[in-house]
Amino acid sequence: MIGGAGISAFPMSSRVIQKMATDEDPQNFILMYAVGANVSGQIASVIAGGLVLAFFS
């Protein structure tokens, strides 16, 4: 489930993943891990955008 939080829909995807995990097991608390994956996705998007801009300019 954590991989699904790596998209750039911050912070909603983290909340959706937390809800899915809680539905599976009420003891699960993976929100912080999901936010970490989400922030990593944001950083990767910025780096990729910078590389594309540098390539075309």
C-alpha positions, 0 to 999 in steps of 0.5 A: 500500500505504501507505494500507492502513496508515492504519487504527487496528490499530496496529502490526500493519497496518504490519507487514502492509504491510511484508511485502506490500512485501517480497514484491513487491520484497525491496529495499523497506523501507517500514515507517517510512512505513507506521508514519507513516500508521498514527500519522496514522490514530490521531490522526485517530481521536482527533480524530473521537472528540473531535468526536463527544463534543463534538457530543453533550454 
